[in-house]
Amino acid sequence: MKRTSHCLKIIISLCLGLCVWLLPFIAAAQSAGEWRLSGIVKGIDGTPLPGVSVALKGTSRGTATDENGRYALSVPAQPGALVFKFIGMLPQEIPFTAAGTQNVTLRNSEESLNEVVVVGYGTMKKSSLTASVSKLENVKLDQIPVGRVESALTGRIAGVNIAQTSSAPGAAPVIRIRGAGSIDASNDPLVVIDGFPGAGLGSISMNDIASIEVLKDASSAAIYGSRAAGGVIIVTTRKGRTGKPVLSVNSFAGVSSPMLHNDWLTGKEFYDYAVKYQNRELAWAGGDVTVPVWGDARRLAQYQVSPVLLNGVNNIWQDAVTQNAPFQNYNVSVNGGTENVRYYVSGTVKSEKGTIQTTGFNQYGIRANLDVKVNKVISAGMMINPIYSTRRLAPTSTVSLAKYPGFVPTQNEDGSYPRARDLWGAVVTSQANPMAILQGTQITQQAFNNIGELFVALQFTPSLSFKSSFAGNISYGTNERFQARFATNNGISNGTASDNRNINLLNENVLSFNKTFARHHDVNAIAGASFQKNTSRNAYMGVLPGSFENDIIKTLNNGIIDPNSTGSTKSAWGLMSYFARVNYAYKSKYLLAASIRTDGSSRFGPDNQWGYFPSASAAWRVSEEDFLKGNPLLSNLKVRASYGVTGNFNIGDFSWQGGISSTVYSPNNQLGKGKAQTSIENRALSWEKTRSYDFGVDIGLFRNRINITADYYDKRTNDLLYSVAVPAISGFTGSISNIGDIGNKGFEIEINSQNVKGKFTWNTSFNFSMNKNKVLNMGVDKEKLFEDQYGMSWLLRVGEPMFSYYGYKAIGVISSTQVLNSGIPLYPGSKLGNPIYEDVNKDGNIDARDRAILGNYQPKAIIGLVNDFAYKNFDLSIAVQANLGSKVYNYENQYYQGALVGAMRRDLVKNQWWSEAEPGDGRAPAAALSTLNFQGRSDLYIENGSFFAVRNMNLGYNFPESISRRLRMNQLRVFGSVSNLLMVTDKEYHGYNPEGYNGPYAGYNDGTEPINRVVTFGLNVQF
């Protein structure tokens, strides 16, 4: 693996070096023998049009008109054509045969309606769509400083919630399209990259992406059948263009800065609160709080407060373990070709240091797309995209690092790492020094992934074609972990290593038919077959704890291999599919579509191995009717309705079979180890199926200067793949079955507008979506609880959202002895300072029957807004996002409230109950480790996760052609970008990231990383 990674780095370096070496030669070649074309571009009313795109056909060479509508462009001294484009206008192509003046008049158009949208196994005009599909083109998305593609899409598509749950370098956001519909199976969307289903967005660079389409309703997604219940994301990469080679360089570099808390207690203030905390514990134990806090034998050691808190270093560990981290991205691409051969080749290098010290992510990738037209009938092509990445992870959560006592220095003068107990006995935490944990623990991942494809296409007639492709996704990965003695709590070193291999092969064959009959009847149809097989292997190894001979050699040969931590696994799955789709349009006004797909999967039982996924949709372009055609106000009106069925097969391999695993047994009273069946076979195990209805309307106003798309949907997931309990007499505890239903209903709207045209342009894209999730059926069980060790529960109950928080409602604090003895219902064992819970059932007791639903992590509404401004050569883009109504179980709060004399935050301690003389605000109880079962099982740690964020601001400047030509460049642009410029949360929210969660259940925040503000400066050059 190391040799492979080394070779790949060398290849990428050579490719990038060659491209850079060729820059001056290519530029010089293009400047020789050129014609200069110029002119004025006007609208039909004679008004000059600034900002019109003027490009040499078949190349990326181009310019834009100035504030007076004038343009000037140098082109190779040979006949060609200029293409003029402007939003809301019909594009024009003007041929030329010599240098000179070319004045142009552009007419208004319905360009947005003629936009081509990629759908499953084909493309369609946007005006012909009968389903809910959103498209996002990569105009400047590759200039947003993010580690993964998903993050650049945040807040830009209605109905698509992209949650940045972790800020760790290389971490994948969580994507939900129109809500979650599965309990035990995956809710992730299917990702299709250049026709390959099942790829990951982490395996592609944003620089190589041309457009992204999201198939949101079941009608559009049903063509992908058993894998499309979570929606489908289709990625189309950039292809070569006819013309001379065009070399492009896109680079940016900057710094990530963590957005941190600023209310940490230090010095005398920290000492005073530590005294309060210890006195409160002593009072609960029946002790005398007037006894001196240090050095008096009458006060047990566990209740004392060492003067080291006053005389220590006042270390804020949050600041010590975080850093401002560099971020870099470099991409070089070349594209060009002839009428018969077109190519696109690019190389990308990305480096991202983590804001948690020692963490980081590096990625190196190459992409090559080649399209060849052999003759009028045969065409062929290939694609290859190897990517190699390395990643170093933090060994523990952020809260485990930041909570450490502030009186402990980061490092001793001799280079060793002091511990809290070195300075103050057993009262404080036994955890190792946070910096020791970071420096002494190495968790590294290496991954190599390559998606490749070969295809042959036959154009039998102008209306009939056939395409056959063979593709593969081959990936290898290694994971290594070493922890030195000084980095562990118990002083015992440990280490593990594993490697995995996955090979996914795909063959697809698609027959396409596209023809117009009798001028008015348009028929588009496809029929195809797909065959996919995936094999995987994993090997792992560990050493006996403490067997490393030293901390210098970090590989496993320095220790003793542990047989119980060593082994290997193999797995495989297969999918055989047949599909068909027909689209019909009459006079481009009345649109019908229907599709069917049948999948056979090895993951399901023999009795239900095949699933069927139909869809149907219809649309009426009302604006094409005579009574509305040409209306100056309502330029487009289309109503749509669709129905479809999609599936979910993400349950793991061989789940229907009775599983076998290791077990211990004792024949003849002799302890032994063997294999035994551990789960029940279910031959009838079948697909989860999602049935969805969608009703939509597309509206264009004022010659399509304003475009509105609105959808209402109702989707229901049936036959949930769900683990249910079985009678213990069977010898097993559970089995995967098809039981239960989940429903999602919602509304979404997208509005795109051209607000201002002229010297100054302003375009806006707005989206709003709301989704209501509900459990509809749980089979025999009406509800199921998932309980955390500290008392909070996550509930599945019919009529309520999935995984709702379930616990006690705190309505006050036992502030005095009088309240404690007043006879009000209290939780058993309650004492002064504990919360008062609501007696929900009014029976005079507080018990499990008084628990109630306390909220849900799912947002009630998501809003996105992007404004694009342009004036002369300047452009500015601002993207904002709002998330409303979500709740977070912010369990990390308890770590900053004084436990084990650790770090404290002012906002979390100042209003607490400390004593009868200092009762706090009456809402915040005494928060202590000894009373954690009171805090953890109630709504005290549930906080409003709503937020408003300025996700990205990008300011750019395009140098005039007079300057770029002197530098022998076709285009030169500089830009600056800021991600997460502003984050506004509820005043009662105390976490780093309102979307962050890292616990066992959704919404459970046990210490995620801070959100990073990323400032970058970049350069775009084209030769």
NORNORQUI-V94043 format. One record per residue. N is the residue number from 1. PHI is phi in whole degrees, -180 to 180 (999 if undefined). Layout:
N | PHI
N | PHI
//
This chain:
1 | 999
2 | -64
3 | -65
4 | -61
5 | -64
6 | -64
7 | -63
8 | -64
9 | -60
10 | -64
11 | -61
12 | -64
13 | -60
14 | -64
15 | -62
16 | -66
17 | -63
18 | -63
19 | -62
20 | -64
21 | -63
22 | -80
23 | -51
24 | -64
25 | -70
26 | -66
27 | -62
28 | -65
29 | -64
30 | -78
31 | -82
32 | -78
33 | 64
34 | -120
35 | -106
36 | -109
37 | -111
38 | -151
39 | 165
40 | -126
41 | -111
42 | -128
43 | -86
44 | -67
45 | -90
46 | 86
47 | -80
48 | -60
49 | -111
50 | -81
51 | 81
52 | -73
53 | -77
54 | -122
55 | -133
56 | -76
57 | -56
58 | 82
59 | -134
60 | -99
61 | -73
62 | -174
63 | -154
64 | -140
65 | -69
66 | -85
67 | -64
68 | -102
69 | 79
70 | -88
71 | -141
72 | -150
73 | -148
74 | -94
75 | -133
76 | -57
77 | -76
78 | -159
79 | -57
80 | -167
81 | -150
82 | -102
83 | -112
84 | -108
85 | -134
86 | -153
87 | -58
88 | 84
89 | -121
90 | -72
91 | -67
92 | -130
93 | -119
94 | -115
95 | -75
96 | -143
97 | -127
98 | -162
99 | -66
100 | 156
101 | -105
102 | -131
103 | -88
104 | -135
105 | -118
106 | -99
107 | -108
108 | -63
109 | -143
110 | -113
111 | -58
112 | -63
113 | -77
114 | -92
115 | -62
116 | -88
117 | -118
118 | -83
119 | -121
120 | -59
121 | 63
122 | 169
123 | -133
124 | -147
125 | -70
126 | -58
127 | -68
128 | -97
129 | -69
130 | -115
131 | -122
132 | -94
133 | -134
134 | -112
135 | -124
136 | -132
137 | -90
138 | -87
139 | -87
140 | -133
141 | -64
142 | -77
143 | -103
144 | -84
145 | -78
146 | -129
147 | -81
148 | -137
149 | -58
150 | -56
151 | -64
152 | -73
153 | -94
154 | -56
155 | 76
156 | -106
157 | -132
158 | -65
159 | 82
160 | -117
161 | -100
162 | -111
163 | -98
164 | -84
165 | -73
166 | -145
167 | -103
168 | -63
169 | -56
170 | 83
171 | -71
172 | -89
173 | -68
174 | -97
175 | -111
176 | -129
177 | -105
178 | 57
179 | 86
180 | -93
181 | -127
182 | -128
183 | -95
184 | -99
185 | -91
186 | -75
187 | -107
188 | -73
189 | -73
190 | -78
191 | -105
192 | -118
193 | -109
194 | 50
195 | 91
196 | -94
197 | -83
198 | 97
199 | -76
200 | -114
201 | -70
202 | -75
203 | -101
204 | -145
205 | -93
206 | -61
207 | -62
208 | -94
209 | -91
210 | -93
211 | -156
212 | -131
213 | -111
214 | -118
215 | -89
216 | -97
217 | -99
218 | -68
219 | -64
220 | -78
221 | -89
222 | -62
223 | -65
224 | -100
225 | 56
226 | -73
227 | -117
228 | -108
229 | -63
230 | -89
231 | 89
232 | -133
233 | -113
234 | -106
235 | -109
236 | -112
237 | -90
238 | -72
239 | -120
240 | -73
241 | -118
242 | -66
243 | 140
244 | -67
245 | -60
246 | -119
247 | -102
248 | -122
249 | -124
250 | -125
251 | -141
252 | -153
253 | -147
254 | -171
255 | -135
256 | -98
257 | -124
258 | -70
259 | -92
260 | -107
261 | -79
262 | -128
263 | -119
264 | -74
265 | -86
266 | -140
267 | 57
268 | -62
269 | -66
270 | -64
271 | -60
272 | -62
273 | -71
274 | -64
275 | -64
276 | -59
277 | -63
278 | -68
279 | -65
280 | -66
281 | -62
282 | -65
283 | -63
284 | -62
285 | -84
286 | 87
287 | -88
288 | -100
289 | -79
290 | -83
291 | -67
292 | -51
293 | -78
294 | -146
295 | 80
296 | -111
297 | -65
298 | -70
299 | -102
300 | -59
301 | -57
302 | -69
303 | -113
304 | -87
305 | -131
306 | -75
307 | -65
308 | -61
309 | -65
310 | -86
311 | -99
312 | -75
313 | -90
314 | 55
315 | -81
316 | -98
317 | -66
318 | -55
319 | -74
320 | -71
321 | -95
322 | -107
323 | -157
324 | -80
325 | -118
326 | -72
327 | -137
328 | -138
329 | -147
330 | -132
331 | -136
332 | -125
333 | -137
334 | -132
335 | -140
336 | 170
337 | 142
338 | -111
339 | -65
340 | -106
341 | -134
342 | -128
343 | -140
344 | -142
345 | -131
346 | -145
347 | -133
348 | -131
349 | -125
350 | -132
351 | -136
352 | -136
353 | -81
354 | -84
355 | -78
356 | -88
357 | -56
358 | 78
359 | -86
360 | -179
361 | -148
362 | -129
363 | -141
364 | -132
365 | -141
366 | -130
367 | -132
368 | -137
369 | -117
370 | -132
371 | -124
372 | -127
373 | -101
374 | -71
375 | -157
376 | -66
377 | -103
378 | -107
379 | -136
380 | -149
381 | -172
382 | -150
383 | -143
384 | -144
385 | -148
386 | -77
387 | -136
388 | -121
389 | -139
390 | -128
391 | -147
392 | -117
393 | -102
394 | -72
395 | -76
396 | -154
397 | -73
398 | -61
399 | -65
400 | -67
401 | -89
402 | -78
403 | -80
404 | -64
405 | -57
406 | -77
407 | -82
408 | -94
409 | -67
410 | -65
411 | -158
412 | -79
413 | -63
414 | -84
415 | 93
416 | -79
417 | -115
418 | -71
419 | -112
420 | -59
421 | -75
422 | -69
423 | -103
424 | -158
425 | 29
426 | -87
427 | -69
428 | -95
429 | -62
430 | -92
431 | -65
432 | -69
433 | -55
434 | -56
435 | -69
436 | -65
437 | -62
438 | -69
439 | -77
440 | -97
441 | -119
442 | -118
443 | -117
444 | -121
445 | -127
446 | -125
447 | -140
448 | -125
449 | -134
450 | -139
451 | -103
452 | -135
453 | -150
454 | -124
455 | -142
456 | -130
457 | -123
458 | -121
459 | -101
460 | -65
461 | -140
462 | -57
463 | -111
464 | -128
465 | -142
466 | -140
467 | -134
468 | -125
469 | -134
470 | -128
471 | -135
472 | -147
473 | -125
474 | -112
475 | -137
476 | -131
477 | -151
478 | -130
479 | -132
480 | -129
481 | -137
482 | -137
483 | -130
484 | -73
485 | -58
486 | -70
487 | -98
488 | -106
489 | -68
490 | -101
491 | 74
492 | -113
493 | -74
494 | -157
495 | -166
496 | -143
497 | -151
498 | -150
499 | -140
500 | -137
501 | -138
502 | -139
503 | -126
504 | -119
505 | -112
506 | -141
507 | -125
508 | -129
509 | -135
510 | -130
511 | -103
512 | -120
513 | -134
514 | -146
515 | -154
516 | -108
517 | -108
518 | 52
519 | 70
520 | -116
521 | -108
522 | -101
523 | -124
524 | -127
525 | -142
526 | -135
527 | -145
528 | -158
529 | -139
530 | -135
531 | -134
532 | -134
533 | -138
534 | -125
535 | -125
536 | -143
537 | -145
538 | -139
539 | -127
540 | -142
541 | -155
542 | -140
543 | -111
544 | -65
545 | -53
546 | 84
547 | -88
548 | -64
549 | -72
550 | -159
551 | -98
552 | -86
553 | -87
554 | -102
555 | -90
556 | -69
557 | -69
558 | -90
559 | -132
560 | -105
561 | -65
562 | -95
563 | -59
564 | -74
565 | -112
566 | -128
567 | 175
568 | -152
569 | -135
570 | -134
571 | -154
572 | -162
573 | -148
574 | -135
575 | -142
576 | -117
577 | -138
578 | -134
579 | -148
580 | -156
581 | -148
582 | -131
583 | -119
584 | -130
585 | -136
586 | -111
587 | 55
588 | 57
589 | -112
590 | -111
591 | -118
592 | -132
593 | -149
594 | -150
595 | -145
596 | -147
597 | -138
598 | -124
599 | -118
600 | -115
601 | -121
602 | -73
603 | -79
604 | -115
605 | -64
606 | -58
607 | -76
608 | -141
609 | -79
610 | -111
611 | -125
612 | -124
613 | -133
614 | -93
615 | -155
616 | -151
617 | -154
618 | -148
619 | -148
620 | -129
621 | -85
622 | -62
623 | -68
624 | -89
625 | -73
626 | -60
627 | -74
628 | -125
629 | -63
630 | 84
631 | -64
632 | -69
633 | -89
634 | -102
635 | -85
636 | -151
637 | -149
638 | -136
639 | -111
640 | -133
641 | -148
642 | -149
643 | -144
644 | -163
645 | -127
646 | -126
647 | -131
648 | -141
649 | -117
650 | -85
651 | -121
652 | 92
653 | -81
654 | 61
655 | -67
656 | -73
657 | -85
658 | -70
659 | -75
660 | -121
661 | -147
662 | -69
663 | -151
664 | -105
665 | -143
666 | -140
667 | -69
668 | 56
669 | 61
670 | -111
671 | -66
672 | -142
673 | -129
674 | -153
675 | -116
676 | -152
677 | -69
678 | -121
679 | -146
680 | -87
681 | -68
682 | -135
683 | -68
684 | -95
685 | -58
686 | -134
687 | -76
688 | -74
689 | -125
690 | -112
691 | -102
692 | -134
693 | -111
694 | -139
695 | -126
696 | -136
697 | -142
698 | -115
699 | -128
700 | -120
701 | -120
702 | 53
703 | 58
704 | 63
705 | -72
706 | -123
707 | -122
708 | -124
709 | -126
710 | -128
711 | -139
712 | -117
713 | -134
714 | -142
715 | -124
716 | -132
717 | -96
718 | -111
719 | 55
720 | -56
721 | -78
722 | -140
723 | -82
724 | -117
725 | -75
726 | -124
727 | -56
728 | -63
729 | -62
730 | -73
731 | 91
732 | -128
733 | -110
734 | -159
735 | -153
736 | -83
737 | -136
738 | -99
739 | -141
740 | 104
741 | -137
742 | -126
743 | -117
744 | -135
745 | -125
746 | -167
747 | -135
748 | -145
749 | -145
750 | -123
751 | -128
752 | -119
753 | -137
754 | -101
755 | -74
756 | -136
757 | -124
758 | 134
759 | -61
760 | -110
761 | -117
762 | -147
763 | -119
764 | -129
765 | -125
766 | -125
767 | -141
768 | -141
769 | -145
770 | -138
771 | -136
772 | -117
773 | -100
774 | -153
775 | -79
776 | -101
777 | -159
778 | -124
779 | 70
780 | -65
781 | -78
782 | -80
783 | -158
784 | -143
785 | -109
786 | -118
787 | -103
788 | -87
789 | -64
790 | -100
791 | 113
792 | -68
793 | -123
794 | -114
795 | -112
796 | -110
797 | -140
798 | -59
799 | 93
800 | -120
801 | -62
802 | -59
803 | 52
804 | -73
805 | -68
806 | -138
807 | -172
808 | -94
809 | -95
810 | -80
811 | -120
812 | 169
813 | -132
814 | -74
815 | -84
816 | -151
817 | -62
818 | -62
819 | -67
820 | -60
821 | -99
822 | -79
823 | 91
824 | -69
825 | -62
826 | -130
827 | -67
828 | -53
829 | 88
830 | -65
831 | -142
832 | -54
833 | 91
834 | -76
835 | -73
836 | -99
837 | -98
838 | -72
839 | -84
840 | -62
841 | -92
842 | 57
843 | -100
844 | 82
845 | -131
846 | -109
847 | -148
848 | -59
849 | -74
850 | -95
851 | -71
852 | -142
853 | -73
854 | -112
855 | 128
856 | -153
857 | -75
858 | -76
859 | -69
860 | -81
861 | -153
862 | -130
863 | -126
864 | -131
865 | -146
866 | -125
867 | -115
868 | -115
869 | -118
870 | -148
871 | -144
872 | 54
873 | -96
874 | -98
875 | -140
876 | -139
877 | -127
878 | -130
879 | -116
880 | -124
881 | -144
882 | -133
883 | -123
884 | -122
885 | 94
886 | -82
887 | -119
888 | -120
889 | -85
890 | -89
891 | -66
892 | -64
893 | -55
894 | -63
895 | -74
896 | -109
897 | -116
898 | 110
899 | -59
900 | 55
901 | 51
902 | -90
903 | -60
904 | -128
905 | -111
906 | -57
907 | -65
908 | -100
909 | -121
910 | -66
911 | -103
912 | -71
913 | -80
914 | -112
915 | -168
916 | -63
917 | -79
918 | -133
919 | -83
920 | 78
921 | -91
922 | 83
923 | -113
924 | -92
925 | -77
926 | -72
927 | -99
928 | -145
929 | -62
930 | -72
931 | -119
932 | -61
933 | -66
934 | -81
935 | -74
936 | -65
937 | -95
938 | -122
939 | -86
940 | -64
941 | -103
942 | -91
943 | -127
944 | -72
945 | -93
946 | -66
947 | -157
948 | -125
949 | -137
950 | -87
951 | -72
952 | -159
953 | -132
954 | -129
955 | -116
956 | -131
957 | -138
958 | -97
959 | -66
960 | -58
961 | -61
962 | -61
963 | -81
964 | -64
965 | -68
966 | -63
967 | -89
968 | 59
969 | -123
970 | -80
971 | -153
972 | -141
973 | -137
974 | -118
975 | -153
976 | -126
977 | -141
978 | -130
979 | -102
980 | 55
981 | -60
982 | -145
983 | -135
984 | -111
985 | -119
986 | -61
987 | -63
988 | -94
989 | -88
990 | -119
991 | -87
992 | -77
993 | -138
994 | -66
995 | -97
996 | -79
997 | -152
998 | -141
999 | -84
1000 | -73
1001 | -131
1002 | -60
1003 | 88
1004 | -87
1005 | -99
1006 | -114
1007 | 113
1008 | -78
1009 | -70
1010 | -65
1011 | -69
1012 | -104
1013 | -94
1014 | -116
1015 | -112
1016 | -135
1017 | -128
1018 | -138
1019 | -141
1020 | -115
1021 | -129
1022 | -134
1023 | -116
//
